[in-house]
Amino acid sequence: MPEVIFNGSEGRLEGRYHHAKRPGAPIALMLHPHPLHGGTMNNRVVFALFQSFQRRGFSVLRFNFRGVGRSQGRFDAGQGELSDAAAALDWMQTVNPSASGCWIAGYSFGAWIGMQLLMRRPEIDGFISISPPAGTHDFTFLAPCPTSGLLVHGDKDTLVPMEAVEKLAKKLATQKSVVVEYRLIAGADHFYADHMPQLMAIVDDYLDRALAKVA
């Protein structure tokens, strides 16, 4: 899994990249949790998402937001991190100019950044948002949500209220032409400490169904 360095608006950003062998393979970008609370591209949920897309023939990138690991810059409360994510997607598109599709997946803070990015980048075909921080971050920008995707949350999450995520899911479910699935994992906390198999089973099932529709 080669290390890559690409340019962001505040300097170099560090990532890990898998390049699919198949010409025209789709691309997928993974976004990690909050940088000030230990979030990095090596987070186990992010890594599991990376592997899930890799197994399905995607070229996949995970990277550290500014100020994390060897990525330059300082935490910017979301605006700068959104710029980092856009730079990462730009880099992937440069390396994969004939990509047949584009997905984004984020966990916690990364889910918030990812859903902002999909509002700005119409080429994104689908998304996966794990534990989006709907209780503490503003999601009103999803008006409307431009593409179908998956929301997953744990009903024992003490950091992000289940009710806030359910409210977001219901709002997105009322839209025409897009389908946003919402899956709740019984007993799971924000970190999916004992529920990684259940989490990834949901992700894998969703990806298999979504990709079968476009095959």
C-alpha positions in Angstrom: 0.0 0.0 0.0 2.1 2.9 -1.3 2.6 6.1 0.7 1.7 9.1 -1.3 2.3 12.8 -0.8 0.1 15.4 -2.5 -0.3 19.2 -2.2 -3.1 20.8 -0.2 -3.8 24.5 0.2 -1.6 24.6 3.4 1.2 22.3 2.3 1.8 18.6 1.7 -0.7 16.0 2.8 0.2 12.4 3.6 -1.9 9.4 2.4 -2.0 5.7 1.6 -3.2 4.7 -1.8 -4.2 1.5 -3.5 -4.3 1.6 -7.3 -6.7 -0.8 -9.0 -5.3 -2.9 -11.8 -8.4 -2.7 -14.0 -8.4 0.3 -16.4 -11.1 2.8 -15.7 -11.7 1.4 -12.2 -13.9 3.6 -9.9 -12.2 5.7 -7.2 -13.1 6.1 -3.5 -11.9 8.5 -0.9 -11.8 7.7 2.9 -12.1 10.5 5.5 -11.0 10.0 9.1 -12.4 11.2 12.5 -11.7 14.4 14.4 -8.0 15.4 14.3 -8.1 16.9 17.8 -9.5 13.7 19.3 -7.0 11.2 17.9 -8.5 10.8 14.4 -6.0 9.6 11.7 -6.1 7.7 8.4 -5.1 4.6 10.4 -8.3 4.6 12.4 -9.6 1.0 12.3 -13.0 2.0 10.9 -11.4 4.0 8.1 -9.0 1.2 7.3 -11.8 -1.3 7.2 -13.7 0.9 4.8 -10.6 1.3 2.7 -10.3 -2.5 2.5 -14.0 -2.9 1.6 -13.6 -0.7 -1.4 -10.3 -2.2 -2.4 -11.8 -5.7 -2.5 -14.4 -4.4 -4.9 -11.9 -3.2 -7.4 -11.7 0.5 -6.5 -8.6 2.7 -6.5 -8.8 3.9 -2.9 -7.1 6.8 -1.0 -7.1 7.5 2.7 -5.1 10.4 4.0 -4.3 12.6 7.1 -6.0 15.9 7.3 -3.8 19.0 7.9 -1.8 18.8 11.1 -2.2 15.1 11.5 0.8 12.7 11.1 3.1 14.0 8.4 0.5 16.3 6.8 1.4 20.0 7.0 -0.8 22.8 8.4 -3.0 23.2 11.4 -6.5 22.1 12.3 -9.0 24.5 10.8 -12.4 23.4 12.4 -13.7 22.0 9.2 -13.2 24.6 6.5 -9.6 23.7 5.9 -10.3 20.0 6.2 -12.9 20.3 3.5 -10.3 21.9 1.3 -8.0 19.0 2.1 -10.6 16.5 1.0 -11.2 18.4 -2.2 -7.4 18.3 -2.9 -7.4 14.6 -2.2 -10.2 14.0 -4.7 -8.4 16.2 -7.2 -5.3 14.2 -6.8 -7.2 10.9 -7.3 -8.9 12.2 -10.4 -5.5 13.3 -11.9 -4.1 9.8 -11.3 -7.4 8.1 -12.6 -8.6 10.4 -15.4 -10.9 7.6 -16.8 -12.4 6.5 -13.5 -15.8 4.9 -14.1 -17.3 6.1 -10.8 -16.5 8.1 -7.6 -17.5 7.3 -4.0 -16.7 8.9 -0.6 -16.8 7.4 2.8 -16.3 9.1 6.2 -16.4 8.3 9.8 -17.6 10.8 12.5 -16.0 14.1 11.7 -14.9 12.6 8.4 -18.6 11.9 7.6 -19.4 15.6 8.1 -16.6 16.6 5.8 -17.5 14.0 3.2 -21.2 15.0 3.0 -20.1 18.6 2.5 -17.8 17.5 -0.3 -20.5 15.6 -2.1 -22.6 18.8 -2.2 -19.7 20.5 -4.1 -18.6 17.7 -6.4 -21.4 16.4 -8.6 -19.2 13.6 -9.9 -19.6 11.7 -6.5 -21.9 8.8 -7.2 -22.4 7.5 -3.7 -21.4 7.9 -0.1 -21.1 6.0 3.2 -21.3 8.0 6.5 -20.5 6.2 9.7 -21.7 8.0 12.9 -22.2 11.4 11.3 -22.0 14.0 14.2 -25.5 15.4 13.6 -25.9 16.5 17.2 -22.9 18.8 17.3 -22.3 19.8 13.6 -24.6 21.6 11.2 -26.0 19.3 8.4 -28.5 21.8 7.0 -26.3 22.2 3.9 -27.9 18.9 2.7 -30.7 20.7 0.9 -31.2 18.5 -1.0 -28.7 15.6 -0.7 -27.5 15.1 -4.3 -26.8 11.4 -4.3 -27.9 8.1 -2.7 -25.9 6.7 0.2 -25.8 4.9 3.5 -25.9 6.2 7.1 -24.9 3.9 10.0 -25.1 4.6 13.7 -24.9 2.8 17.0 -27.8 3.0 19.4 -25.4 3.2 22.4 -23.4 6.1 21.0 -22.8 8.6 23.9 -21.0 11.2 21.7 -23.6 11.6 18.9 -27.3 11.4 20.0 -29.1 8.7 18.1 -32.1 11.0 17.9 -30.1 13.6 15.9 -28.9 11.1 13.4 -32.4 9.6 13.0 -33.8 13.2 12.4 -31.1 13.6 9.7 -32.0 10.2 8.1 -35.7 11.0 8.1 -35.0 14.4 6.4 -32.9 12.7 3.7 -35.5 10.0 3.2 -38.1 12.4 2.0 -36.2 13.4 -1.1 -37.1 12.3 -4.5 -34.6 10.5 -6.9 -32.1 9.7 -4.1 -32.3 6.8 -1.6 -30.4 7.3 1.7 -30.5 4.1 3.8 -30.2 4.3 7.5 -29.0 1.4 9.6 -28.9 1.3 13.4 -26.6 -1.2 15.1 -27.9 -2.4 18.5 -25.4 -2.2 21.3 -22.8 -0.3 19.3 -21.1 2.8 20.7 -19.4 5.6 18.8 -16.2 3.5 18.3 -17.9 0.2 17.4 -15.6 -1.4 20.0 -17.3 -4.8 19.9 -19.3 -4.3 16.7 -16.9 -4.1 13.8 -18.2 -7.3 12.2 -21.8 -6.0 12.2 -20.7 -2.6 10.9 -18.7 -4.0 8.0 -21.4 -6.5 7.1 -23.8 -3.6 6.6 -21.2 -1.7 4.6 -20.4 -4.7 2.4 -24.0 -5.5 1.8 -24.8 -2.0 0.8 -21.9 -1.7 -1.5 -22.7 -5.0 -3.2 -26.3 -3.9 -3.8 -25.4 -0.4 -5.0 -22.6 -1.5 -7.3 -24.8 -4.3 -8.8 -27.2 -1.6 -10.0 -24.6 0.1 -12.1 -22.7 -3.0 -13.3 
